[in-house]
Amino acid sequence: MRRGIAATALVASIALTATACGGSDSGDSADGPVTITWWDTSNATNEAPTYKALVKEFEAANKDIKVKYVNVPFDQAQNKFDTAAGASGAPDVLRSEVGWTPAFAKKGFFAPLDGTEALADQDKFQDSLIKQAQYEGKTYGVPFVTDTLALVYNKELFEKAGITEAPKTWDDLKKAAATIKDKTGVDGYWGSTQGYYAQTFLHGEGTDTVDAAGKKITVNSAEAKKAYGTWLDLFDGKGLHKADTTADAYAHIQDAFVNGKVAAIIQGPWEITNFYKGSAFKDKANLGIATVPAGSTGKAGAPTGGHNLSVYAGSDKAHQEASLKFVNFMTSAKSQETIALKNSTLPTRDDAYTAEVKADPGIAGYQTVLAAAQPRPELPEYSSLWGPLDTELLAIAGGKESLDKGLSNAETAIAKLVPDFSK
């Protein structure tokens, strides 16, 4: 039986010295294979089939291990794992969004992986991604897939408007949008009201929602107001689509872009396969991918996202050892190459960017913008900070609140999430 997170059991399991208890809930027989459970949070239609095939490949090579694959909807997984890990037991392996990793590590739900089989190839992974998987000097996840945001654009529409290169600043984007509207009749840009997407504007002004090192809330600072002011201006003007404040805004923006009804949006590589399904990108070469425009600092920066594979600290020794082997297999160069080719997602290790992988223009394009991506700070509460921003930015973009009022509200809400931070 896999143990829960009692304090004494947790210490033992982290040290990988706990012994298997055996029991009806483990799925194991005394002389049979160890069965581990993996909660995968990927898209059940576009991505999961690739992962299921790799699970079978792993089982074929490791007859003493069985993997119970469970696809858990991404928007439910964090709360489900939190509840399971704090009660009677959780899955042995979780596909953990990078923002969840330090949060669950802080609670003691993840086992540190430094020096284990799971991180045997640590030097092959991009340093910034390893850093994102760490909390208080220990590594609690192996980077599985990564992502960031880019300015994606329709090359044909840009060319029809006489624009030969992607906009490098937000002012360039506004000018390009107006020209595209004049020349083609199509809007040049459609922005998102979501906090994650607006993060690019903050980085362009050299700031963030919080200063994690200085323990200060900065969402209402002068730099942040300038950043969000630029974000707000991009909903009003020639060729700039007005803010969509409906619940289906994401789908509306995506559909317009893939079908050639808007020339540019900010989007991540998780939509590469869906780009190619649209009428505008039947020719994959028509998809332009560029670093997000720079702010007044002259720097451009989009947030780094992605997922790690993490091991549950409450599993017993046998399950943890099997899980470490499984994580090593799933994050290997060969597996990551397979995942990239099938799912058009970005590998986290350099040796997985083979010539065949980079032949996909979407992957190759996003790889070029990773250098400008901004790693998330080591703050367990960081990913939860976007909740208040999603609420307030929607109200601001919809004209229900002023920019000052909305950011003040966000500051107050964030202060409750990080009560030891100053304003």
Salt bridges, closest charged atoms under 4 A:
ASP28 OD2 - HIS319 NE2 2.94
ASP40 OD1 - ARG95 NE 3.70
GLU57 OE2 - LYS334 NZ 3.07
ASP82 OD1 - LYS107 NZ 2.80
ASP92 OD2 - ARG2 NH1 2.82
GLU97 OE2 - ARG376 NH2 2.86
ASP121 OD2 - ARG349 NH1 3.41
GLU156 OE2 - LYS160 NZ 3.60
GLU165 OE1 - LYS168 NZ 3.33
ASP182 OD1 - LYS238 NZ 3.23
ASP187 OD1 - LYS181 NZ 3.21
ASP244 OD2 - HIS252 ND1 2.67
ASP316 OD1 - HIS319 ND1 2.73
ASP351 OD1 - ARG349 NE 2.81
GLU381 OE2 - LYS106 NZ 3.15
ASP404 OD1 - LYS225 NZ 3.78
ASP420 OD2 - LYS215 NZ 3.20
